[in-house]
């Protein structure tokens, strides 16, 4: 039995034509890290609130460790005692110091453990010197770090984070988000986070659930979601991608015409990094660079090959007008549904 199981969960708000969450089912094993991504209004936050017991369901069921998680209409205090949720509004107590905020959920523990855990979290999230300030005296990024420290303080059975890294200072963002994941893995926490940053989803999670119009359209390991998206929505959600009809694919890469399996599908997709720029003109496509953008580690090229525009990543700089030979391994071409 999975640690967390959602079975045909739905939620529709009064006055809305469409359900915010529509017949969602998923399983998550204990200690797993799941990210939920999707466009604005896709139902990500509502789903997170349902999982945490902060939102009622109209249909379906949520189980944590095989016990039903009920919503606020069933509970005097909204939420589940073994689930902690960090919402976008952070919910820090305004009249209490940062140290008091972080230690609030530790008040039932012995003082020695409280002090040890508080000191550890203050150091982990670089909050030294801010312990005795109140939330209003901190920047948005500092408040978010304090809220993350508070969320991790008690080591909950299930931790839910809604856009947990959105306000972090740019200089600390990479460090803090990787610290959070490392700490969650060290403590054996089961973690679900909602994010608009697809790079966070790809680099930090064990599984990704992609939502659209209240439904999960694809849930799988990050590499599968990125390289083998179910449809165009998922493909474009994770960044630059080439999506071509078979005829256009063969115009760009004429040597693929002899591959019969490529003729049996409607839309082919492949990421810019899967296209190779090669020296030999044997059995390759040929293209002309139309634009080049520097991205730090790579250049993002726009190339016209056989009259078809392609996105290609390159370690080398090429100028507009440069002629290049292109090749792609058929195994790197993925076919979309629909």
C-alpha positions as CSV (number, residue, x, y, z in Angstrom):
1,X,0.0,0.0,0.0
2,X,1.4,3.4,-1.0
3,X,2.1,5.9,1.8
4,X,-0.1,8.4,0.1
5,X,-3.0,7.5,-2.2
6,X,-5.5,9.7,-4.0
7,X,-8.4,7.9,-5.6
8,X,-10.7,9.8,-8.1
9,X,-10.5,13.0,-6.2
10,X,-12.6,16.0,-7.5
11,X,-13.4,19.4,-6.2
12,X,-15.6,22.1,-7.8
13,X,-16.0,25.5,-6.3
14,X,-19.5,27.1,-6.3
15,X,-20.2,29.3,-9.3
16,X,-17.4,27.8,-11.4
17,X,-18.1,25.9,-14.6
18,X,-15.1,23.6,-14.4
19,X,-13.8,21.6,-11.5
20,X,-10.6,22.9,-9.9
21,X,-9.5,19.3,-9.4
22,X,-11.1,16.7,-11.7
23,X,-10.9,12.9,-11.0
24,X,-7.2,12.9,-9.9
25,X,-5.6,9.6,-8.7
26,X,-2.0,9.2,-7.7
27,X,0.2,7.1,-5.4
28,X,3.3,8.3,-3.6
29,X,5.7,6.0,-1.6
30,X,7.1,7.0,1.8
31,X,10.2,9.2,1.4
32,X,9.3,10.1,-2.1
33,X,9.6,13.7,-3.5
34,X,6.8,14.8,-5.9
35,X,6.6,18.1,-7.7
36,X,3.3,19.4,-9.2
37,X,3.6,21.7,-12.2
38,X,1.2,23.3,-14.6
39,X,-0.1,26.6,-16.0
40,X,-1.9,29.1,-13.7
41,X,-5.3,27.9,-12.8
42,X,-4.5,24.2,-13.5
43,X,-5.5,23.2,-9.9
44,X,-2.1,22.7,-8.4
45,X,-2.7,24.6,-5.1
46,X,-6.2,23.2,-4.7
47,X,-4.8,19.7,-5.0
48,X,-2.2,20.4,-2.4
49,X,-4.8,21.8,0.0
50,X,-6.9,18.7,-0.5
51,X,-4.0,16.4,0.3
52,X,-3.3,18.4,3.4
53,X,-6.9,18.3,4.6
54,X,-7.3,22.0,4.2
55,X,-9.9,21.7,1.4
56,X,-12.9,19.4,1.2
57,X,-13.5,17.0,-1.7
58,X,-16.7,16.5,-3.7
59,X,-15.8,13.0,-4.7
60,X,-13.0,10.6,-4.1
61,X,-10.7,9.9,-1.2
62,X,-7.3,10.8,0.2
63,X,-5.4,8.2,2.4
64,X,-2.2,8.8,4.3
65,X,-0.7,5.6,5.7
66,X,-4.0,3.9,4.9
67,X,-6.1,6.4,7.0
68,X,-8.6,8.7,5.4
69,X,-7.6,12.4,5.3
70,X,-10.7,14.5,5.8
71,X,-11.3,18.2,5.0
72,X,-12.2,21.2,7.2
73,X,-16.0,20.3,7.2
74,X,-15.1,17.2,9.2
75,X,-12.4,18.7,11.5
76,X,-12.5,21.3,14.3
77,X,-9.0,22.4,13.2
78,X,-8.4,22.3,9.5
79,X,-5.6,20.0,8.4
80,X,-4.1,16.7,9.3
81,X,-1.9,16.4,12.4
82,X,0.8,14.4,10.5
83,X,0.9,16.8,7.5
84,X,2.5,20.3,7.5
85,X,1.8,22.8,4.7
86,X,3.8,25.9,3.8
87,X,1.4,28.1,1.8
88,X,2.3,31.0,-0.5
89,X,1.3,33.5,2.2
90,X,3.9,31.9,4.5
91,X,1.6,32.3,7.6
92,X,4.4,33.5,10.0
93,X,3.1,34.8,13.3
94,X,3.5,38.6,13.0
95,X,3.9,39.3,16.7
96,X,6.5,36.7,17.4
97,X,10.2,36.6,16.6
98,X,11.7,34.5,13.9
99,X,13.1,32.1,16.6
100,X,9.7,31.8,18.2
101,X,8.1,31.2,14.8
102,X,10.5,28.4,13.9
103,X,10.2,26.8,17.4
104,X,6.4,27.0,17.6
105,X,5.9,23.3,16.5
106,X,8.8,22.2,18.8
107,X,7.2,23.4,22.0
108,X,6.2,19.9,23.1
109,X,9.7,18.6,22.9
110,X,12.4,18.6,25.6
111,X,14.4,21.9,25.8
112,X,17.6,20.3,24.8
113,X,16.2,18.9,21.5
114,X,14.4,22.3,20.9
115,X,17.6,24.2,21.2
116,X,19.6,21.8,19.1
117,X,17.0,21.8,16.3
118,X,16.6,25.6,16.4
119,X,20.3,26.2,16.1
120,X,20.6,23.7,13.3
121,X,17.8,25.3,11.3
122,X,19.0,28.8,11.9
123,X,22.4,27.8,10.5
124,X,20.9,25.7,7.7
125,X,18.8,28.6,6.3
126,X,21.4,31.4,7.1
127,X,19.2,33.2,9.6
128,X,21.9,34.2,12.0
129,X,21.4,37.7,13.3
130,X,17.7,37.6,12.4
131,X,16.5,35.3,15.2
132,X,15.0,38.1,17.4
133,X,13.4,40.2,14.6
134,X,9.8,40.0,13.7
135,X,8.6,39.0,10.2
136,X,7.7,42.6,9.2
137,X,11.4,43.5,9.7
138,X,12.6,40.9,7.2
139,X,12.7,40.9,3.4
140,X,10.5,38.6,1.4
141,X,13.3,36.2,0.8
142,X,14.3,36.2,4.5
143,X,10.7,35.5,5.5
144,X,10.5,32.6,3.1
145,X,13.7,31.1,4.5
146,X,12.2,31.4,8.0
147,X,8.9,29.8,6.9
148,X,10.9,26.9,5.3
149,X,12.8,26.4,8.6
150,X,9.5,26.4,10.5
151,X,8.0,23.8,8.1
152,X,11.0,21.5,8.5
153,X,11.3,21.9,12.3
154,X,9.1,19.1,13.4
155,X,9.9,16.5,10.6
156,X,6.3,15.9,9.6
157,X,5.2,12.6,8.0
158,X,4.2,14.6,4.9
159,X,5.4,18.1,4.0
160,X,3.5,20.2,1.5
161,X,5.2,23.3,0.0
162,X,3.4,25.7,-2.3
163,X,5.9,27.7,-4.4
164,X,8.5,27.3,-1.7
165,X,11.4,29.0,-3.5
166,X,9.7,31.8,-5.4
167,X,10.8,34.7,-3.1
168,X,14.2,33.5,-2.2
169,X,17.1,36.0,-2.8
170,X,18.7,35.1,-6.2
171,X,22.2,34.7,-4.6
172,X,20.8,32.0,-2.1
173,X,18.1,30.3,-4.2
174,X,20.1,27.4,-5.5
175,X,21.8,26.8,-2.2
176,X,18.5,26.9,-0.1
177,X,16.4,24.7,-2.4
178,X,19.0,22.0,-2.5
179,X,19.4,22.2,1.3
180,X,15.7,21.7,1.7
181,X,15.7,18.6,-0.5
182,X,18.8,17.2,1.1
183,X,17.3,17.7,4.6
184,X,14.0,16.1,3.5
185,X,15.9,13.1,2.2
186,X,18.1,12.9,5.3
187,X,15.0,13.0,7.6
188,X,13.2,10.5,5.4
189,X,10.4,13.0,4.8
190,X,7.7,12.5,2.1
191,X,7.5,15.8,0.3
192,X,5.2,17.4,-2.3
193,X,5.9,20.8,-3.7
194,X,4.1,23.0,-6.2
195,X,6.3,25.1,-8.5
196,X,6.3,27.2,-11.7
197,X,10.0,26.6,-12.0
198,X,10.3,23.5,-14.2
199,X,14.0,23.4,-13.5
200,X,13.3,22.8,-9.8
201,X,10.8,20.1,-10.7
202,X,13.4,18.3,-13.0
203,X,16.4,18.6,-10.6
204,X,14.8,18.1,-7.2
205,X,12.0,15.6,-7.4
206,X,11.7,11.8,-7.9
207,X,8.4,12.2,-9.8
208,X,6.6,15.0,-11.6
209,X,2.9,15.4,-11.9
210,X,1.8,17.7,-14.7
211,X,-1.6,19.3,-14.3
212,X,-3.9,20.9,-16.8
213,X,-7.6,22.0,-16.2
214,X,-7.8,20.1,-13.0
215,X,-6.4,16.8,-14.3
216,X,-3.0,15.1,-14.1
217,X,-2.1,14.7,-17.8
218,X,1.2,13.0,-17.1
219,X,3.0,11.7,-14.0
220,X,6.4,10.0,-14.2
221,X,10.1,10.4,-13.5
222,X,11.6,13.8,-14.5
223,X,13.7,12.4,-17.4
224,X,10.6,10.7,-18.9
225,X,8.4,13.7,-18.6
226,X,11.1,15.9,-20.2
227,X,12.2,13.6,-23.0
228,X,9.0,11.8,-23.6
229,X,6.1,14.2,-23.0
230,X,2.6,12.9,-23.5
231,X,1.4,15.8,-25.6
232,X,2.3,19.3,-26.8
233,X,1.2,20.9,-23.5
234,X,3.7,18.9,-21.5
235,X,6.4,19.3,-24.2
236,X,6.2,23.1,-24.3
237,X,5.8,23.4,-20.5
238,X,9.3,22.2,-20.0
239,X,11.0,24.6,-22.3
240,X,12.2,24.7,-25.9
241,X,11.2,21.8,-28.0
242,X,10.9,20.9,-31.7
243,X,7.4,19.6,-32.6
244,X,7.1,18.5,-36.3
245,X,4.7,16.7,-38.5
246,X,6.4,13.7,-40.2
247,X,6.7,15.5,-43.6
248,X,8.5,18.4,-42.0
249,X,10.7,16.0,-40.1
250,X,11.8,14.4,-43.4
251,X,12.4,17.8,-45.0
252,X,14.8,18.8,-42.1
253,X,16.4,15.3,-42.0
254,X,16.1,13.7,-45.4
255,X,18.0,10.5,-44.3
256,X,15.1,9.6,-42.0
257,X,12.7,9.0,-44.9
258,X,13.8,5.4,-45.1
259,X,12.8,4.7,-41.5
260,X,9.4,3.2,-41.9
261,X,8.5,3.5,-38.2
262,X,8.7,7.3,-38.4
263,X,5.8,7.4,-40.9
264,X,3.3,6.0,-38.6
265,X,2.8,9.0,-36.3
266,X,1.3,12.4,-36.5
267,X,3.7,14.6,-34.4
268,X,7.3,14.1,-33.6
269,X,9.1,15.9,-30.8
270,X,12.7,16.3,-29.7
271,X,14.6,18.7,-27.5
272,X,17.2,21.1,-29.0
273,X,20.0,19.3,-27.2
274,X,19.3,16.1,-29.1
275,X,20.3,17.6,-32.5
276,X,24.0,17.1,-33.4
277,X,26.0,19.5,-35.4
278,X,28.4,17.3,-37.4
279,X,31.1,17.7,-40.0
280,X,30.2,15.1,-42.6
281,X,27.5,15.9,-45.1
282,X,26.7,12.2,-45.6
283,X,23.2,11.2,-44.6
284,X,22.5,14.4,-42.7
285,X,20.3,17.4,-42.9
286,X,21.7,20.8,-43.9
287,X,20.7,24.1,-42.4
288,X,21.4,27.8,-42.2
289,X,21.7,29.6,-38.9
290,X,19.1,32.4,-38.6
291,X,19.8,33.5,-35.0
292,X,22.0,32.8,-32.1
293,X,21.4,33.5,-28.4
294,X,24.1,33.1,-25.7
295,X,22.7,31.2,-22.6
296,X,25.9,30.9,-20.6
297,X,26.8,27.2,-20.9
298,X,25.4,26.9,-24.5
299,X,24.2,28.9,-27.4
300,X,20.6,28.6,-28.5
301,X,20.5,28.5,-32.3
302,X,17.6,28.9,-34.7
303,X,18.3,27.0,-37.8
304,X,16.4,26.6,-41.0
305,X,16.8,23.1,-42.5
306,X,15.0,22.2,-45.6
307,X,12.7,25.2,-45.1
308,X,11.8,24.0,-41.6
309,X,12.8,26.1,-38.5
310,X,14.6,24.1,-35.8
311,X,15.9,25.0,-32.3
312,X,19.3,23.6,-31.7
313,X,21.7,23.9,-28.7
314,X,25.4,24.3,-29.4
315,X,28.6,24.6,-27.3
316,X,30.1,26.6,-30.2
317,X,29.2,30.0,-31.4
318,X,27.8,30.3,-35.0
319,X,26.8,33.5,-36.8
320,X,23.6,34.0,-38.7
321,X,24.2,32.8,-42.2
322,X,26.6,30.0,-41.2
323,X,25.8,26.7,-43.0
324,X,25.7,23.6,-40.8
325,X,25.2,19.8,-41.1
326,X,22.7,18.4,-38.7
327,X,21.9,14.9,-37.5
328,X,19.5,13.3,-35.0
329,X,19.4,9.7,-33.7
330,X,15.9,8.3,-34.4
331,X,15.9,6.9,-30.9
332,X,15.8,10.5,-29.6
333,X,12.6,11.3,-31.5
334,X,9.5,11.0,-29.4
335,X,5.9,10.9,-30.7
336,X,3.1,12.8,-29.1
337,X,-0.4,11.7,-28.4
338,X,-3.3,13.5,-30.1
